[in-house]
Amino acid sequence: MLKYEKRKEFMGLINWINTIKEDINVIVEKDAAAKSIFEVMFLYQGFHVILAHRIAHKLLMWKIPFIPRLISQIARFLTGIEIHPGAQIGKRFFIDHGMGVVIGETTIIKDDVLIYQGVTLGGTGKEKGKRHPTIGNFVTIGAGAKVLGNIEIGDYSSIGAGSVVIDNVGEHCTVVGVPGRIVKQKRYVEGQLEHNRIPDPVTCELNRLKYELLELKEKLK
């Protein structure tokens, strides 16, 4: 039994190290400014904060008090990015630039998620329990976007820069505006948010009303 537990701990450590390697590799792959693995390891605050978070989260899971929050606050001071130790973050998570990012305690982020600077994954009040968003696989969240409350963002969806999202979003959706509204985006590039190609929500709404008006005219005829 003791041998099994030691083997389990060893495999857990190997998996944790592999996750860190993937965090580095995804930055090299997705950021054209990243020249080498060493540059990412020493100069990218997005990597530094996720490394600190993975350590803090592991300590929190071991029920070690105070130290996880201390690590997260030190990381916040050094990087300008705040991630609560309780947040669950999947593999290949990439924070591009990163300054001003806030990720709340009960946030769940799945694999291959990309977020930009100024993003908030927060709550909407002082309620207990699950009060922060769940972000699906291959989701991209643009600069300055706010995703608030116990809501779900579906796989392969994109949140436009500056949007405020307070409702669930399905898979393969693009959300823009304040409050966030779902609009169609025909062109999709995995892991990238094409800010200049996101449609204007006001134009989309006017087009929808125009087509509804034409349908009503046809019915009246």
Backbone as a chain_set.jsonl record, in Angstrom:
{"seq": "MLKYEKRKEFMGLINWINTIKEDINVIVEKDAAAKSIFEVMFLYQGFHVILAHRIAHKLLMWKIPFIPRLISQIARFLTGIEIHPGAQIGKRFFIDHGMGVVIGETTIIKDDVLIYQGVTLGGTGKEKGKRHPTIGNFVTIGAGAKVLGNIEIGDYSSIGAGSVVIDNVGEHCTVVGVPGRIVKQKRYVEGQLEHNRIPDPVTCELNRLKYELLELKEKLK", "coords": {"N": [[0.835, -1.205, 0.0], [1.91, 1.262, 0.823], [3.938, 1.497, -1.059], [2.415, 1.786, -3.359], [1.187, 4.257, -2.885], [3.424, 5.951, -2.92], [4.238, 5.633, -5.54], [2.031, 6.724, -6.836], [2.185, 9.4, -5.982], [4.587, 10.088, -7.196], [3.972, 9.834, -9.934], [2.048, 11.812, -10.079], [3.633, 14.065, -9.667], [5.224, 13.973, -11.982], [3.258, 14.397, -13.947], [2.516, 16.982, -13.243], [4.855, 18.424, -13.791], [4.992, 18.014, -16.553], [2.719, 19.45, -17.316], [3.575, 22.056, -16.747], [5.616, 22.275, -18.638], [4.072, 22.211, -20.966], [2.692, 24.606, -20.636], [4.752, 26.41, -21.123], [5.482, 25.76, -23.769], [3.148, 26.368, -25.225], [3.095, 29.122, -25.179], [5.355, 29.77, -26.669], [4.496, 28.78, -29.112], [2.192, 30.323, -29.73], [2.757, 33.028, -29.397], [4.184, 35.374, -31.337], [6.25, 37.025, -30.637], [7.804, 35.649, -28.868], [10.932, 34.349, -28.629], [12.382, 32.16, -27.736], [12.419, 29.242, -25.569], [13.76, 29.792, -23.196], [13.543, 32.554, -23.028], [10.807, 32.823, -22.551], [10.627, 31.542, -20.04], [12.08, 33.256, -18.365], [11.26, 35.9, -18.85], [8.527, 36.279, -19.254], [5.685, 37.37, -17.762], [3.184, 36.225, -17.733], [3.694, 33.485, -17.792], [5.117, 33.245, -15.403], [3.18, 33.854, -13.447], [1.3, 31.808, -13.785], [2.821, 29.59, -13.14], [3.358, 30.139, -10.429], [0.723, 30.042, -9.54], [0.039, 27.343, -9.962], [1.638, 26.072, -8.119], [0.662, 27.239, -5.729], [-2.02, 26.392, -5.831], [-1.732, 23.626, -5.626], [-0.688, 23.399, -3.023], [-2.893, 24.406, -1.632], [-4.749, 22.384, -2.123], [-3.605, 20.448, -0.599], [-4.409, 21.323, 1.799], [-2.939, 23.246, 3.169], [-2.614, 26.062, 5.142], [-2.752, 29.68, 4.653], [-0.17, 29.998, 3.244], [-0.678, 29.446, 0.417], [-2.286, 31.731, -0.347], [-0.475, 33.73, 0.245], [1.525, 33.24, -1.656], [0.08, 33.766, -3.994], [-0.439, 36.494, -3.685], [2.118, 37.598, -3.675], [2.852, 36.931, -6.28], [0.991, 38.475, -7.621], [1.888, 41.06, -6.949], [4.329, 41.076, -8.271], [3.707, 40.613, -10.962], [1.332, 41.871, -11.711], [-0.936, 40.452, -12.113], [-3.714, 38.752, -10.882], [-4.518, 35.755, -9.465], [-6.633, 33.673, -7.804], [-5.759, 31.139, -5.446], [-7.605, 29.051, -5.327], [-8.766, 28.763, -7.822], [-9.38, 26.655, -10.621], [-7.341, 25.543, -13.1], [-6.769, 24.486, -16.376], [-4.781, 22.669, -18.823], [-2.149, 24.096, -20.886], [-2.645, 26.872, -20.671], [-2.765, 30.27, -21.503], [-1.81, 33.5, -20.833], [-1.78, 36.399, -22.45], [0.302, 39.171, -22.539], [-1.113, 40.346, -20.079], [-1.26, 42.182, -17.805], [-3.322, 43.389, -15.225], [-5.173, 41.31, -15.18], [-7.687, 39.413, -13.549], [-8.632, 36.621, -11.725], [-11.092, 34.785, -10.238], [-11.882, 32.946, -7.155], [-13.539, 30.549, -7.435], [-13.414, 30.012, -10.078], [-13.348, 28.02, -13.026], [-11.203, 26.906, -15.425], [-10.802, 25.396, -18.45], [-8.968, 23.38, -20.853], [-6.436, 24.76, -23.111], [-6.973, 27.546, -23.224], [-7.022, 31.004, -24.017], [-6.282, 34.207, -22.883], [-6.395, 37.808, -22.775], [-4.865, 40.984, -21.751], [-6.191, 42.722, -18.877], [-8.511, 41.251, -18.439], [-11.305, 40.099, -16.559], [-12.383, 37.491, -14.592], [-14.838, 37.117, -12.746], [-16.973, 37.424, -9.767], [-20.437, 38.266, -8.946], [-21.39, 39.267, -6.624], [-21.756, 38.751, -3.05], [-22.335, 36.11, -2.678], [-22.179, 32.665, -1.618], [-20.347, 29.588, -2.337], [-20.183, 28.224, -5.693], [-19.387, 30.836, -7.631], [-18.135, 32.055, -9.676], [-17.117, 32.159, -13.171], [-17.212, 29.335, -15.516], [-14.966, 28.309, -17.864], [-14.795, 27.052, -21.076], [-13.075, 24.611, -23.225], [-10.522, 25.706, -25.526], [-11.238, 28.412, -25.603], [-11.242, 31.916, -26.248], [-10.547, 35.041, -24.837], [-10.951, 38.403, -25.155], [-9.057, 41.522, -24.762], [-9.642, 43.362, -21.795], [-12.182, 42.333, -21.336], [-15.023, 41.316, -19.354], [-16.124, 38.643, -17.539], [-18.677, 37.496, -15.723], [-19.976, 36.05, -12.745], [-21.658, 32.888, -11.935], [-21.495, 31.383, -14.545], [-21.373, 29.693, -17.768], [-19.019, 29.369, -20.352], [-19.015, 28.189, -23.518], [-17.179, 25.598, -25.341], [-14.668, 26.525, -27.749], [-15.508, 29.145, -28.078], [-15.514, 32.776, -28.411], [-14.785, 35.786, -26.737], [-15.304, 39.106, -27.23], [-13.109, 41.998, -27.168], [-13.411, 44.16, -24.389], [-16.017, 43.407, -23.792], [-18.877, 42.651, -21.702], [-19.926, 39.955, -20.025], [-22.624, 38.202, -18.761], [-24.298, 36.102, -18.931], [-24.907, 32.639, -19.82], [-22.949, 31.16, -22.428], [-23.021, 29.461, -25.462], [-21.385, 26.772, -27.342], [-18.891, 27.495, -29.864], [-19.486, 30.206, -30.249], [-19.497, 33.793, -30.696], [-19.105, 36.591, -28.691], [-19.95, 39.938, -28.171], [-19.922, 43.357, -26.999], [-21.73, 45.47, -24.545], [-24.375, 45.026, -22.498], [-22.944, 41.731, -23.084], [-23.588, 40.26, -26.25], [-24.565, 37.55, -28.296], [-23.147, 36.993, -31.413], [-22.738, 36.084, -34.874], [-19.801, 34.59, -36.173], [-18.184, 33.976, -38.973], [-15.593, 33.355, -39.767], [-13.089, 31.516, -38.236], [-10.203, 31.083, -36.335], [-8.274, 28.758, -34.808], [-7.498, 29.233, -31.437], [-6.971, 31.938, -31.72], [-8.023, 35.31, -31.554], [-9.601, 37.264, -33.742], [-9.655, 40.418, -33.66], [-10.285, 42.494, -35.432], [-12.134, 41.363, -37.093], [-14.456, 40.803, -35.818], [-17.929, 41.032, -35.792], [-20.052, 43.987, -35.741], [-22.268, 44.478, -33.082], [-24.557, 46.122, -33.087], [-25.049, 46.591, -35.806], [-25.592, 43.953, -36.579], [-27.956, 43.492, -35.136], [-29.682, 45.368, -36.315], [-29.761, 44.369, -38.928], [-31.028, 41.946, -38.416], [-33.564, 42.834, -37.576], [-34.367, 44.053, -39.936], [-34.674, 41.882, -41.692], [-36.732, 40.537, -40.371], [-38.758, 42.41, -40.657], [-39.098, 42.354, -43.436], [-40.076, 39.733, -43.719], [-42.51, 39.958, -42.353], [-43.853, 41.748, -44.048], [-44.08, 40.136, -46.329], [-45.804, 38.194, -45.348], [-48.1, 39.714, -44.844], [-48.824, 40.408, -47.439]], "CA": [[0.0, 0.0, 0.0], [2.82, 2.408, 0.893], [4.613, 1.558, -2.349], [1.431, 2.302, -4.316], [1.017, 5.688, -2.621], [4.625, 6.647, -3.388], [4.193, 5.62, -7.004], [0.977, 7.66, -7.213], [2.737, 10.739, -5.773], [5.627, 10.296, -8.206], [3.302, 10.056, -11.21], [1.422, 13.116, -9.979], [4.688, 15.055, -9.863], [5.591, 13.942, -13.404], [2.171, 15.046, -14.686], [2.577, 18.405, -12.924], [5.988, 18.955, -14.547], [4.588, 18.018, -17.967], [1.789, 20.559, -17.481], [4.383, 23.277, -16.795], [6.271, 22.28, -19.954], [3.061, 22.582, -21.959], [2.442, 26.041, -20.461], [5.843, 27.113, -21.806], [5.439, 25.49, -25.216], [2.015, 27.034, -25.867], [3.468, 30.531, -25.353], [6.279, 29.81, -27.802], [3.729, 28.516, -30.332], [1.149, 31.303, -30.026], [3.234, 34.403, -29.333], [5.232, 35.586, -32.335], [7.364, 37.754, -30.02], [8.599, 34.722, -28.053], [12.026, 33.851, -29.455], [12.916, 30.896, -27.248], [11.879, 28.743, -24.304], [14.423, 30.493, -22.103], [12.95, 33.89, -22.957], [9.513, 32.659, -21.893], [10.839, 31.172, -18.649], [12.662, 34.331, -17.567], [10.776, 37.242, -19.155], [7.079, 36.347, -19.475], [4.954, 37.374, -16.494], [2.068, 35.296, -17.847], [4.175, 32.17, -17.371], [5.503, 33.313, -13.982], [2.018, 33.826, -12.571], [0.647, 30.501, -13.834], [3.678, 28.694, -12.367], [3.074, 30.42, -9.014], [-0.619, 29.558, -9.229], [-0.002, 25.879, -9.899], [2.227, 25.72, -6.82], [-0.273, 27.647, -4.677], [-3.207, 25.534, -5.9], [-1.35, 22.315, -5.09], [-0.599, 23.545, -1.562], [-4.257, 24.553, -1.137], [-5.348, 21.056, -2.167], [-3.035, 19.732, 0.542], [-4.996, 21.975, 2.981], [-1.94, 24.065, 3.853], [-3.207, 27.392, 5.275], [-2.032, 30.95, 4.53], [0.911, 30.023, 2.254], [-1.173, 29.625, -0.955], [-2.674, 33.118, -0.575], [0.752, 34.527, 0.258], [2.16, 33.054, -2.959], [-0.713, 34.463, -5.009], [-0.278, 37.94, -3.509], [3.467, 37.927, -4.148], [2.778, 36.859, -7.743], [0.237, 39.658, -8.058], [2.771, 42.219, -6.795], [5.417, 41.003, -9.257], [3.24, 40.486, -12.349], [0.121, 42.633, -12.001], [-1.995, 39.485, -12.434], [-4.214, 38.139, -9.646], [-5.24, 34.485, -9.613], [-6.879, 33.06, -6.497], [-5.263, 29.752, -5.422], [-8.695, 28.091, -5.488], [-9.168, 28.622, -9.227], [-8.933, 25.421, -11.278], [-6.872, 25.925, -14.435], [-6.363, 23.328, -17.156], [-3.489, 22.64, -19.509], [-1.831, 25.02, -21.987], [-3.294, 28.156, -20.406], [-1.877, 31.34, -21.942], [-2.207, 34.889, -20.592], [-0.949, 37.235, -23.312], [0.561, 40.46, -21.875], [-1.532, 39.927, -18.751], [-1.462, 43.185, -16.765], [-4.697, 43.68, -14.839], [-6.035, 40.123, -15.206], [-8.171, 38.949, -12.245], [-9.332, 35.333, -11.83], [-11.664, 34.538, -8.923], [-11.637, 31.703, -6.404], [-14.247, 29.349, -7.907], [-13.311, 29.927, -11.535], [-12.832, 26.792, -13.64], [-10.722, 27.145, -16.783], [-10.425, 24.11, -19.034], [-7.699, 23.345, -21.593], [-6.174, 25.547, -24.325], [-7.654, 28.841, -23.125], [-6.177, 32.172, -24.242], [-6.888, 35.465, -22.465], [-5.55, 38.982, -22.947], [-4.731, 41.85, -20.588], [-7.37, 43.401, -18.356], [-9.675, 40.359, -18.343], [-11.777, 39.739, -15.221], [-13.28, 36.343, -14.428], [-15.212, 37.469, -11.381], [-18.308, 37.17, -9.245], [-21.387, 39.382, -9.056], [-21.859, 39.634, -5.286], [-21.132, 38.086, -1.905], [-22.911, 34.786, -2.515], [-21.232, 31.596, -1.317], [-20.317, 28.491, -3.289], [-19.691, 28.509, -7.042], [-19.832, 32.189, -7.945], [-17.301, 32.557, -10.767], [-17.434, 31.447, -14.422], [-16.534, 28.142, -16.023], [-14.528, 28.611, -19.226], [-14.601, 25.792, -21.793], [-11.848, 24.37, -23.98], [-10.237, 26.504, -26.725], [-11.929, 29.699, -25.528], [-10.402, 33.111, -26.311], [-11.2, 36.183, -24.197], [-10.23, 39.597, -25.585], [-8.573, 42.479, -23.777], [-10.611, 44.162, -21.059], [-13.495, 41.695, -21.199], [-15.434, 40.903, -18.015], [-17.034, 37.489, -17.517], [-19.059, 37.624, -14.321], [-20.995, 35.183, -12.176], [-21.583, 31.44, -12.122], [-21.978, 31.114, -15.894], [-20.5, 28.822, -18.55], [-18.644, 29.77, -21.711], [-18.846, 26.925, -24.229], [-15.938, 25.325, -26.075], [-14.38, 27.199, -29.021], [-16.164, 30.451, -28.16], [-14.653, 33.95, -28.298], [-15.37, 36.954, -26.099], [-14.669, 40.272, -27.816], [-12.468, 42.959, -26.277], [-14.279, 45.117, -23.728], [-17.37, 42.89, -23.575], [-19.283, 42.274, -20.347], [-20.749, 38.756, -20.212], [-23.264, 37.804, -17.505], [-25.179, 34.969, -19.229], [-24.245, 31.49, -20.427], [-22.625, 31.237, -23.853], [-22.877, 28.114, -26.0], [-20.158, 26.46, -28.079], [-18.646, 28.123, -31.171], [-20.145, 31.513, -30.308], [-18.717, 35.009, -30.481], [-19.875, 37.534, -27.881], [-19.414, 41.297, -28.154], [-20.792, 44.408, -26.504], [-22.062, 45.653, -23.136], [-23.969, 43.678, -22.091], [-22.515, 40.869, -24.175], [-24.587, 39.621, -27.092], [-24.0, 36.547, -29.197], [-23.218, 37.285, -32.839], [-22.098, 35.038, -35.669], [-18.48, 34.869, -36.737], [-17.963, 32.905, -39.933], [-14.183, 32.984, -39.825], [-12.544, 31.123, -36.937], [-8.846, 30.555, -36.32], [-8.131, 28.141, -33.496], [-6.566, 29.836, -30.499], [-6.727, 33.343, -31.99], [-9.196, 36.158, -31.634], [-9.363, 38.27, -34.761], [-10.408, 41.564, -33.181], [-10.761, 43.313, -36.547], [-13.14, 40.635, -37.869], [-15.654, 40.585, -35.018], [-18.985, 41.885, -36.318], [-20.627, 44.983, -34.859], [-23.553, 43.949, -32.6], [-25.653, 47.008, -33.483], [-25.325, 46.276, -37.208], [-26.222, 42.629, -36.617], [-29.325, 43.618, -34.647], [-30.445, 46.082, -37.349], [-29.976, 43.424, -40.037], [-32.036, 40.973, -37.992], [-34.853, 43.525, -37.613], [-34.706, 44.285, -41.341], [-35.184, 40.631, -42.263], [-38.024, 40.261, -39.746], [-39.709, 43.321, -41.275], [-39.39, 41.825, -44.76], [-40.912, 38.553, -43.554], [-43.853, 40.423, -42.006], [-44.448, 42.308, -45.272], [-44.467, 39.024, -47.185], [-46.984, 37.543, -44.753], [-49.243, 40.617, -45.039], [-49.206, 40.292, -48.849]], "C": [[0.873, 1.26, 0.0], [3.539, 2.612, -0.434], [3.688, 2.153, -3.411], [1.261, 3.807, -4.147], [2.212, 6.491, -3.122], [4.656, 6.729, -4.913], [3.168, 6.629, -7.517], [1.471, 9.101, -7.076], [3.779, 11.067, -6.837], [5.0, 10.6, -9.57], [2.597, 11.413, -11.231], [2.422, 14.242, -10.209], [5.109, 15.131, -11.326], [4.536, 14.648, -14.244], [2.2, 16.56, -14.482], [3.709, 19.07, -13.715], [5.655, 19.031, -16.032], [3.613, 19.16, -18.267], [2.534, 21.882, -17.579], [5.098, 23.387, -18.145], [5.302, 22.708, -21.044], [2.702, 24.061, -21.858], [3.504, 26.869, -21.174], [5.713, 26.974, -23.316], [4.3, 26.233, -25.904], [2.302, 28.526, -26.066], [4.395, 30.681, -26.552], [5.519, 29.64, -29.12], [2.818, 29.68, -30.719], [1.623, 32.75, -30.036], [4.404, 34.588, -30.291], [6.447, 36.302, -31.757], [8.267, 36.854, -29.187], [9.664, 34.069, -28.922], [12.544, 32.486, -29.023], [12.227, 30.485, -25.958], [12.479, 29.497, -23.13], [13.872, 31.904, -21.929], [11.613, 33.836, -22.248], [9.697, 32.411, -20.4], [11.277, 32.359, -17.795], [11.975, 35.683, -17.735], [9.261, 37.367, -19.278], [6.312, 36.255, -18.158], [3.745, 36.45, -16.525], [2.466, 33.884, -17.433], [4.504, 32.167, -15.882], [4.283, 33.169, -13.077], [1.316, 32.468, -12.615], [1.48, 29.447, -13.105], [3.415, 28.88, -10.874], [1.7, 29.888, -8.625], [-0.653, 28.035, -9.093], [0.614, 25.388, -8.585], [1.245, 26.03, -5.692], [-1.505, 26.75, -4.644], [-2.911, 24.147, -5.327], [-1.275, 22.355, -3.57], [-1.989, 23.685, -0.941], [-4.971, 23.209, -1.112], [-4.813, 20.16, -1.038], [-3.484, 20.327, 1.873], [-3.941, 22.704, 3.823], [-2.475, 25.49, 3.931], [-2.222, 28.516, 4.961], [-1.039, 30.998, 3.363], [0.382, 30.177, 0.821], [-1.575, 31.065, -1.268], [-1.461, 34.035, -0.583], [1.457, 34.445, -1.092], [1.412, 33.835, -4.031], [-0.553, 35.978, -4.899], [1.113, 38.409, -3.927], [3.49, 37.939, -5.677], [2.032, 38.067, -8.305], [1.118, 40.905, -8.008], [3.819, 42.252, -7.908], [4.93, 41.075, -10.699], [2.061, 41.381, -12.702], [-1.063, 41.755, -12.362], [-2.414, 38.792, -11.143], [-5.013, 36.874, -9.961], [-5.406, 33.875, -8.223], [-6.401, 31.602, -6.519], [-6.344, 28.706, -5.639], [-9.13, 27.878, -6.918], [-8.579, 27.352, -9.829], [-8.597, 25.739, -12.741], [-6.305, 24.71, -15.158], [-5.016, 23.508, -17.843], [-3.401, 23.711, -20.599], [-2.601, 26.342, -21.876], [-2.316, 29.281, -20.717], [-2.508, 32.691, -21.639], [-1.268, 35.764, -21.404], [-0.891, 38.654, -22.738], [0.172, 40.355, -20.399], [-1.823, 40.994, -17.723], [-2.938, 43.429, -16.502], [-5.652, 42.509, -14.888], [-6.401, 39.726, -13.772], [-8.986, 37.676, -12.459], [-9.775, 34.915, -10.427], [-11.528, 33.111, -8.41], [-12.279, 30.465, -7.0], [-14.28, 29.25, -9.431], [-12.777, 28.57, -11.958], [-12.459, 27.122, -15.081], [-10.24, 25.816, -17.344], [-9.182, 24.264, -19.911], [-7.676, 24.319, -22.772], [-6.944, 26.866, -24.357], [-6.632, 29.966, -23.273], [-6.915, 33.415, -23.77], [-5.868, 36.595, -22.582], [-5.599, 39.87, -21.702], [-6.066, 42.465, -20.174], [-8.611, 42.547, -18.219], [-10.011, 40.099, -16.875], [-12.708, 38.54, -15.323], [-13.743, 36.403, -12.984], [-16.609, 37.059, -10.998], [-19.18, 38.402, -9.4], [-21.894, 39.835, -7.694], [-21.125, 38.854, -4.21], [-21.698, 36.69, -1.654], [-21.814, 33.743, -2.271], [-21.274, 30.538, -2.414], [-19.761, 28.922, -4.634], [-20.243, 29.852, -7.499], [-19.017, 32.834, -9.064], [-17.514, 31.687, -12.005], [-16.655, 30.16, -14.64], [-16.238, 28.381, -17.5], [-14.175, 27.298, -19.928], [-13.271, 25.705, -22.519], [-11.75, 25.287, -25.202], [-11.031, 27.817, -26.759], [-10.895, 30.828, -25.574], [-11.183, 34.289, -25.742], [-10.361, 37.429, -24.466], [-9.929, 40.569, -24.464], [-9.714, 43.261, -23.132], [-11.979, 43.547, -20.869], [-13.753, 41.287, -19.753], [-16.44, 39.761, -18.144], [-17.397, 37.27, -16.062], [-20.151, 36.642, -13.927], [-20.773, 33.716, -12.485], [-22.221, 31.079, -13.468], [-20.966, 30.229, -16.624], [-20.271, 29.41, -19.939], [-18.28, 28.496, -22.463], [-17.532, 26.822, -24.985], [-15.882, 26.117, -27.384], [-15.099, 28.551, -29.17], [-15.142, 31.57, -27.978], [-15.431, 35.1, -27.668], [-14.609, 38.176, -26.607], [-14.103, 41.218, -26.774], [-13.492, 43.937, -25.706], [-15.687, 44.636, -23.443], [-17.608, 42.602, -22.093], [-20.301, 41.142, -20.477], [-21.301, 38.312, -18.863], [-24.239, 36.644, -17.705], [-24.372, 33.841, -19.875], [-24.042, 31.713, -21.928], [-22.394, 29.813, -24.355], [-21.549, 27.912, -26.714], [-20.109, 27.211, -29.411], [-19.379, 29.461, -31.33], [-19.121, 32.632, -30.18], [-19.618, 36.007, -29.772], [-19.185, 38.886, -27.921], [-20.416, 42.221, -27.481], [-20.988, 44.416, -25.003], [-23.557, 45.936, -23.033], [-23.657, 42.807, -23.308], [-23.672, 40.239, -24.915], [-23.907, 38.666, -28.057], [-24.221, 36.976, -30.639], [-22.491, 36.174, -33.586], [-20.742, 35.504, -36.153], [-18.133, 33.726, -37.679], [-16.526, 32.427, -39.939], [-13.682, 32.687, -38.431], [-11.158, 30.555, -37.111], [-8.572, 30.039, -34.921], [-7.079, 28.852, -32.656], [-6.272, 31.298, -30.749], [-8.053, 34.09, -32.029], [-8.907, 37.274, -32.613], [-10.223, 39.494, -34.449], [-11.003, 42.373, -34.329], [-11.845, 42.626, -37.356], [-14.405, 40.356, -37.06], [-16.75, 41.534, -35.492], [-19.526, 42.852, -35.275], [-22.005, 44.521, -34.405], [-24.746, 44.801, -33.004], [-26.056, 46.73, -34.93], [-26.041, 44.938, -37.345], [-27.687, 42.708, -36.185], [-30.204, 44.332, -35.669], [-30.744, 45.183, -38.542], [-31.056, 42.412, -39.685], [-33.426, 41.593, -38.062], [-35.316, 43.768, -39.047], [-35.311, 43.035, -41.971], [-36.543, 40.254, -41.667], [-39.114, 41.135, -40.363], [-40.093, 42.836, -42.676], [-40.289, 40.593, -44.697], [-42.357, 38.94, -43.222], [-44.572, 40.998, -43.229], [-44.902, 41.204, -46.203], [-45.722, 38.337, -46.673], [-48.232, 38.392, -44.965], [-49.738, 40.557, -46.494], [-50.01, 39.021, -49.087]], "O": [[0.603, 2.208, -0.737], [3.729, 3.742, -0.884], [4.127, 2.93, -4.259], [1.198, 4.546, -5.129], [2.048, 7.575, -3.681], [5.042, 7.743, -5.495], [3.407, 7.31, -8.514], [1.211, 9.931, -7.947], [3.844, 12.197, -7.321], [5.44, 11.508, -10.274], [2.55, 12.082, -12.264], [2.111, 15.242, -10.857], [5.327, 16.221, -11.856], [4.871, 15.412, -15.149], [1.945, 17.327, -15.411], [3.53, 20.165, -14.249], [5.999, 20.009, -16.696], [3.669, 19.765, -19.338], [2.179, 22.737, -18.39], [5.174, 24.471, -18.723], [5.661, 23.474, -21.938], [2.438, 24.706, -22.873], [3.197, 27.907, -21.761], [5.822, 27.956, -24.05], [4.455, 26.684, -27.039], [1.807, 29.127, -27.019], [4.242, 31.603, -27.353], [5.853, 30.274, -30.121], [2.684, 29.992, -31.902], [0.966, 33.611, -30.621], [5.482, 34.03, -30.085], [7.545, 36.208, -32.306], [9.379, 37.25, -28.836], [9.343, 33.32, -29.845], [13.083, 31.737, -29.838], [11.534, 31.286, -25.331], [11.776, 29.808, -22.169], [13.75, 32.39, -20.805], [11.309, 34.705, -21.43], [8.996, 33.008, -19.582], [10.89, 32.46, -16.631], [12.089, 36.537, -16.855], [8.757, 38.484, -19.397], [6.287, 35.205, -17.516], [3.319, 35.945, -15.487], [1.685, 33.169, -16.805], [4.207, 31.201, -15.179], [4.326, 32.461, -12.071], [0.789, 32.017, -11.598], [0.927, 28.517, -12.518], [3.267, 27.905, -10.138], [1.519, 29.353, -7.531], [-1.309, 27.508, -8.196], [0.155, 24.4, -8.012], [1.017, 25.201, -4.811], [-1.985, 26.386, -3.57], [-3.741, 23.567, -4.627], [-1.751, 21.437, -2.902], [-2.246, 23.155, 0.139], [-5.721, 22.924, -0.178], [-5.491, 19.236, -0.589], [-3.024, 19.913, 2.937], [-4.051, 22.764, 5.047], [-2.767, 26.084, 2.893], [-1.008, 28.318, 4.999], [-1.065, 31.943, 2.574], [0.941, 30.97, 0.064], [-1.244, 31.575, -2.338], [-1.421, 35.009, -1.335], [1.93, 35.455, -1.614], [2.026, 34.488, -4.875], [-0.534, 36.672, -5.916], [1.262, 39.502, -4.473], [4.068, 38.834, -6.292], [2.407, 38.61, -9.344], [1.091, 41.718, -8.932], [4.156, 43.318, -8.423], [5.658, 41.547, -11.572], [1.812, 41.627, -13.882], [-2.077, 42.245, -12.858], [-1.568, 38.302, -10.395], [-6.044, 36.922, -10.632], [-4.417, 33.595, -7.546], [-6.614, 30.903, -7.508], [-6.051, 27.595, -6.083], [-9.809, 26.893, -7.207], [-7.422, 27.015, -9.578], [-9.463, 26.151, -13.513], [-5.464, 23.992, -14.617], [-4.226, 24.381, -17.487], [-4.406, 24.162, -21.149], [-3.134, 26.853, -22.861], [-1.174, 29.26, -20.258], [-3.599, 32.998, -22.119], [-0.083, 35.862, -21.084], [-1.929, 39.262, -22.483], [1.055, 40.281, -19.545], [-2.599, 40.725, -16.806], [-3.716, 43.649, -17.43], [-6.847, 42.693, -14.656], [-5.544, 39.703, -12.89], [-9.913, 37.65, -13.269], [-8.946, 34.715, -9.539], [-11.116, 32.202, -9.131], [-11.633, 29.42, -7.07], [-15.074, 28.5, -9.999], [-11.866, 28.029, -11.33], [-13.302, 27.565, -15.862], [-9.359, 25.181, -16.764], [-8.415, 25.207, -19.716], [-8.708, 24.661, -23.35], [-7.495, 27.251, -25.388], [-5.528, 29.896, -22.732], [-8.043, 33.665, -24.195], [-4.658, 36.379, -22.501], [-6.282, 39.555, -20.728], [-6.947, 42.697, -21.002], [-9.679, 43.075, -17.908], [-9.118, 39.904, -16.051], [-13.7, 38.572, -16.053], [-13.121, 35.813, -12.1], [-17.336, 36.439, -11.774], [-18.745, 39.436, -9.906], [-22.754, 40.713, -7.625], [-20.019, 38.359, -4.427], [-21.562, 36.147, -0.557], [-20.666, 33.929, -2.674], [-22.123, 30.583, -3.305], [-18.97, 29.862, -4.719], [-21.445, 29.983, -7.729], [-19.188, 34.016, -9.363], [-18.044, 30.582, -11.892], [-15.604, 29.926, -14.044], [-17.149, 28.625, -18.292], [-13.355, 26.526, -19.433], [-12.444, 26.614, -22.438], [-12.757, 25.607, -25.833], [-11.442, 28.271, -27.826], [-9.809, 30.708, -25.009], [-12.334, 34.517, -26.113], [-9.202, 37.504, -24.058], [-10.469, 40.461, -23.363], [-10.619, 43.751, -23.807], [-12.86, 44.183, -20.291], [-12.824, 40.954, -19.017], [-17.48, 39.907, -18.786], [-16.545, 36.904, -15.252], [-21.114, 36.426, -14.662], [-19.838, 33.343, -13.193], [-23.329, 30.546, -13.525], [-19.843, 30.04, -16.157], [-21.197, 29.879, -20.6], [-17.338, 27.8, -22.085], [-16.86, 27.823, -25.236], [-16.901, 26.347, -28.035], [-15.271, 29.036, -30.288], [-14.048, 31.348, -27.46], [-16.583, 35.354, -28.019], [-13.394, 38.266, -26.429], [-14.559, 41.24, -25.631], [-14.329, 44.473, -26.432], [-16.488, 45.395, -22.897], [-16.673, 42.345, -21.335], [-21.405, 41.348, -20.981], [-20.539, 38.071, -17.926], [-24.928, 36.243, -16.767], [-23.287, 34.069, -20.41], [-24.848, 32.36, -22.596], [-21.654, 29.048, -23.737], [-20.686, 28.79, -26.689], [-21.142, 27.522, -30.004], [-19.835, 29.799, -32.423], [-18.033, 32.447, -29.634], [-20.75, 36.243, -30.192], [-17.973, 38.974, -27.727], [-21.605, 41.914, -27.401], [-20.512, 43.541, -24.281], [-23.985, 47.012, -23.452], [-24.064, 43.122, -24.427], [-24.62, 39.744, -24.305], [-22.82, 38.938, -28.566], [-25.343, 37.286, -31.039], [-21.721, 35.417, -32.995], [-20.559, 36.671, -36.5], [-17.821, 32.624, -37.228], [-16.263, 31.234, -40.097], [-13.829, 33.514, -37.53], [-10.943, 29.658, -37.927], [-8.632, 30.798, -33.953], [-5.941, 29.05, -33.083], [-5.415, 31.87, -30.076], [-9.069, 33.562, -32.481], [-8.067, 38.135, -32.352], [-11.361, 39.602, -34.906], [-12.116, 42.885, -34.207], [-12.432, 43.255, -38.237], [-15.334, 39.731, -37.572], [-16.512, 42.739, -35.584], [-19.47, 42.581, -34.076], [-22.843, 44.2, -35.247], [-25.832, 44.272, -33.241], [-27.242, 46.643, -35.248], [-26.98, 44.804, -38.13], [-28.554, 42.075, -36.788], [-31.355, 43.942, -35.869], [-31.84, 45.225, -39.102], [-31.889, 42.057, -40.519], [-34.364, 40.961, -38.547], [-36.51, 43.698, -39.34], [-36.314, 43.102, -42.681], [-37.403, 39.718, -42.366], [-40.242, 40.686, -40.57], [-41.261, 42.895, -43.061], [-41.171, 40.43, -45.54], [-43.304, 38.342, -43.731], [-45.764, 40.759, -43.419], [-45.971, 41.297, -46.805], [-46.592, 37.946, -47.451], [-49.306, 37.855, -45.236], [-50.94, 40.647, -46.743], [-50.42, 38.752, -50.215]]}, "num_chains": 1, "name": "protein.A"}
